Amino acid sequence: MKTPLAMAVAVACLNLSRAQVNSGSNGSDGAFNPTMSTVINMADHPDGIYHYTSVNIPNGVGVSFIPNPNNTPVVWLVQGNVVINGTIDTSGQHAGNVPGSGGPGGFGGGTAGAAATGGYGPGGGSAGNSAGNGSYGTAGESEGVDGPIYGNNYLIPLIGGSGGGGNTSSGSFGGGGGGAILIAAQTIHVAGIIYSYGGNGAGFGGAGSGGAIRLVAARLTGAGLLHADGGVGGRNGPGASGRGGRGRIRFDTYQNEFAGQIIGVFTQGSQFVILPTAGQGAQLTITSIGGVPVSSSPTGVISTPDAVLAAQQNNPIPVVVRCSNIPLSTQITVTVKPVNGAAVSAMGLNNSGTLASSTATVNINMPRGGGLIYATASTSN
């Protein structure tokens, strides 16, 4: 006699009209209702997190930002509703006589001349006679060496766009990468514009990539514009090239009724983790390079390096990466982006430890002079 296989399925019926999102706001920053265009200096919010009761940006009113010293993204946690009929701008700056700076949470463009530097950030464009454009959700489009694509669909962690490279044969600086903003509320209505585009390169300089926009709400409405395109690079003469890479845009919502335009790599879901709890979620930390310990709070700035290696060290150089909440035998990629030239990558596995805490040692051929070092994880889980 065959025994029938039974499968029980639990079905939950959700009343969307009553769905709630806990933004985590304590309301300490009150209601944000600007009546004229406003520049928010983020210095008094070193973590970039604002706790509002409600937000209303009227038509004709623009809100922009001065990044704080920590260069954090903008995070608006709102107890009630958000209405945006005006504009919010976290874009990177266009290059001029100086490199373009990144928007809040984004990265700056490279310097120019014989000692030109690449754009900053994980997807910064390389310096060169044909300067590379910054990349993020998509690759930049230039005749130089563009940066690599990075980030994930969830925008966790929240990170901005990368800068364009400087030009070695002219005084052309790179544009800054677009910044990053997260808005979490009960409902979000966007009839206006949220900008997070990359800055243009000056002359033959590379362009910055677009940044990041993440909206988390029970309901999203409106017919406005979300703009996270890359800037324009190499605008004049030979070697002229296209845009920096597009940024990333994410909706996490129960009801998506947004009917406007989206310019960027777009994804949608219902992942309501807004700010991951410290110590939870997947985390990667580079702890040592060639046996030299790395600060627990690295600056990621080449002019003040986080690790200085002895000149006599021979390649390959071991890079130790601490992994938290990442399955064992996950592929860990370490990338070194030098001041000049293409990025170099090597891979290893986190074979030592447990799911909660493991390590991977990745041996990499360090470019002459070092550079910015990043670690990423790739898993199908």
N, C-alpha and C positions, 0 to 999 in steps of 0.2 A: 504494500500500500504506500502510495506516495504521500508524504507530508507536505501540505501546502505551505509556501513561504509567505509569511505575512509581513507587510511593511506599514508601519504607523507613520502618518505624516501630521504634524501639528501645524495648523494654519492660524496665523494671527491676522485679524482684520484691524487695520490702522485707520483711525479717523484723522485724515490729514488736516482737517480744519483745526484740530486741537493739538497737532504735533508741536512739540517744544524742542528747542535747542538750548542747552545750557552753555552759554558763551564763556562762563567763568568770570564775568565782570562783577566787580564789587561796587561799581558806581561812583568811585572816589573822584573821578574827573568830571562828574556831572553831565549835563546835556551839552552837546557841541552843536551850536546853532549860529555859525558865522553869518554876518550880514554884509560883509565886504570881503574881498579877496584877502587871504591870510597865508602867511608863511609860518609854519610851525617849527620852532627851534627845538629839536629833540634832545638837547643837552640835559634838560631837567627830567628826562625819562631814559636813563642809561640802558634799560633793557628794551626800550622801544615799545613797551606795552601800555596802552591807554585804556582805562576802565570808564566807559561812558554809560550814561543811562539811556540816551538816545542820540541820534545824529540826523541833522537836516541841513543839507547844503543847497541853497536856493539857486535858481537859474541866474547866470551871470556872475556867480561867486566861484572863485578858484581857490583850492587849497594845495599848497606845495610844502616842501620840507627842507630843513637844514639837517643833515645826518648828525647823529651824536658821535662822540669820540670812539665808541665801540662799533660804529657803522652797523647797527642792527637794522633789520627790516622794520617796517611800520606794522604794528599789530593793534587793531581796534577791537576790543571786546565790548559788546553793547548789550545791555539788559533788554532793551525794547527793540525798536525798529530803526532802520536806516533808510533815508530818502536822499538820493543824489540826483539833483536836477542841474547842478553846476558841474565843476570838474575837480578831480583829484589827480595830482601829478607827482609821480615818483621817478620820472625819467632820468636817464643819464645826461650829462652835459655834453654839448658839442665842443670839439677841440677848437682852439684858436691859437693864441700865442703861448698857450700852456696846454697840457693834456686835459681832456675832458674828465671831470670827476664822475664817479658812479653815483647813481641814486642811492637812497638809504637801503643798505643791504646789498648793493651792487659794487662793482669794482671799476677802478679808473683805467684810462687809456695810457699808452706807453709814451715815453719821451722820444725826441727826434735827434737826428744828426749821427755823427760817426759812432757814438756810444748809445745809440737808440735802444730802447727796451721794448719788450713785448707788452701787450695789454695784460692787466692783472685779472685774477680770477681763474677758476678751473677751466674756462673755455677761452682764455685770452688769446688774441691773435699774435703771431710772432712779428718781431721787427724784421725789416729787410728793405731792399730796394723796391720790392712790391710788398708793402706791409699787409699782414693778414688781418682779417676781420674777426671780431669776437663771435663765439658760438654759444648756444644754450640748448633750447629745445630742438633747433635745427642748426646745421652747420652754416657758418658764414660763406659768402660767395666772393672770393677774391682770387687774384692771380698769385698771391702770396701763400703763406702757410697759415690757414685758419685754425682756430682752437678746436678742441674736441667737444662733441655733444656731452652733456652731463645732466644730472638731476633725475627726478622721477615723476611719475604722473600724479602722485599724491601731494607734491610740494611739501613733504615732510622729510627732512627739515626745510624750512623756508629759506631760500637763498636767491639773490638777484643775478643780474646778467654780468657778462665779462667785457673787458675793455678791448679796443682795437690796438694793434701794434703801431709803433712809431716807424717813420721812414728813415733809413740810414743815409740816403743820398740827398735829403732835403731837410728843411726845418719843419716838416709836417708831423704833427702830433696825432695820437690816437684818440678816438671818442670814448666816452665812459659808458659802462653797461647800465641798463635800466635797473631801477631798484626793485624792492619786493614789498608787497602789502597783503595783509590778511585782515579781512573784516568778518566778524562772527556776530550774528544777531538773530532775532526771531524772524523778521522779514527784511529783505534788502530790495529796494526799488532803485534801478539805475535808468533814468531817462537822460542823464547827462553823459559824461565821459570819465573813465578812469584810464590815465596814461601811465605806461611804464616802458616807453620805447628807448632804444639805444641812441647814444649821441653820434653825430656825424664826425668822421675824421676830417682833419684840416688838410687841404691840398691833396697830397698823396698818402695821408695817414689812414690807418685802418679804422673801421667803424665799430662801435660797441654793439653788443647784442641786446635784444629786448630783455625785460626783466620778468617778474612773476606777479600774478594777481590771483589770490585765492579768496573765494566767497563761500561762507558757511552759513546756512540759514534754513529754517523750515520751508521757506517759500522765497523764490527769486522772481522778480517781475521787472518790467520796463522794456524799452526799445532803444536804449542808448548804445554807447560804443565802449568796448574794452580793447585797448590798443597796446600790444606788447611786441611791435615789430622792431627789427634791428635798424640801426642808423645807416647812413650812406657813406661808403668809403671810397678813397681814391677818385675823387670826383673830376680831376682835371688832368688831361693829357694821357700819355702812354701808361699802361698798367691800370687804367681806370677800371674799377670793379664795382660789384653790386653791393648788396646790403649785408649788414651783420645778421647773424642768425636770429630767428624769432624766439621770443620768450615763451613762458608756459602760463596757461590760464586754467584754473580748476574750479569747478562748482561742486560743493557737497551740499545736497538738499533733498528734501522729500518731494517738493513740487518745483519744477523748473518751468516757469512761464516767461522766461526772458526771450524777447523776440528781436533783440538788437544785433549788432555786428560784433564779431569776435575776431581779432587779428592776433594770432599766436597759436601755439600748439595746445589744443583744448582737450580736456578730459572732464568727465562728470561721474559722480558716484554719490555714496552716502556714508563716507568715512568721517565720522564726527569727532575724531581725535583732533582737538584744536591746538593745544600746546602739550606735547608729550611730557609726561612726568619724568623728572631727572632720574636716570638709572634704569628707565624702562624704554622699550623699543630698541631697534637695532642701532648700534653705535660703533664707530671705528675711531681709534686713536693711535697716531704714530708716536711710539714711546722712545725709540732710539734710532739713530742713523749712523752706521759704521761704528757702533758701540758708544756713541755720544748721546747722552740723554736729551730728550726734547722737553721743553717746558710744558706743563699741563695746560697752560693758556697761551698757545703760540700766537704770534702776531701775523705770520704769513707775509711779512714785508721784507724784501730782499735787502734793503738798506740797513736793517737791524736783524740779522739772521737769527733764527731760533736754534741752530746748531752749526758749529764751525768745525769742519773736518780738517785733519792734518793733510798737508799737500802730498805726503809720501804714501797715502793710502792707495792701494791698487784696486781696480775694478775686478769683479763686481763687488759692490758694497751692500752689506745686509741692512735691510730696513725692517724693524720689528713693529708689527701692527697688533694692538690689543683690540679684540672683538667682543662685543657684548650683545647677547641675545641674537646671535647669528649661528645657524646650524654648522656643526663641524664639517670639514671638507668642502666648505664654500670657497669658490674662487675669489681671491683677493687680488686686486690689481693696484700696483703702485705706479704713479706717473710723475715724472720730473719734467717740469716745463722750464727750460733754461731762459736766460735773458734774451739770447739770440738763438735761432734755429728751432728745429722741430722738437716736439715733446718726445720723451723716451718712456716706454712702459715695460713692466715685467709683472709676472703673475706667480702666485703661490697659493697654498691652501692653509686654512686655520686648523691644523691637525693636532694641536696641543691644547688640552683643557676641556671645558664643558660648554654646553649651550650658553650658560649665563656668562662665562668668561673664558675666552680662548685666545691664542696668539698665532700669528702667521709670521714667518720670516721670509721676506722676499728679497732675493739678490738682484740688484739692478746695476747697470753700467751708468755711473753718474757722469753727466756731461761736465765738461771743463767749466769751472766756476760755479757749479751747483745751479740752483734755481728753486722754484716753488714746487713742493712735493704734496701730492694728494693720494689718498687711498680710497678705493671704492670696492663694493662687494656686489657680486652677481649670483643670484640664486633663483631657481624656479619655484621655490616655496612661497 
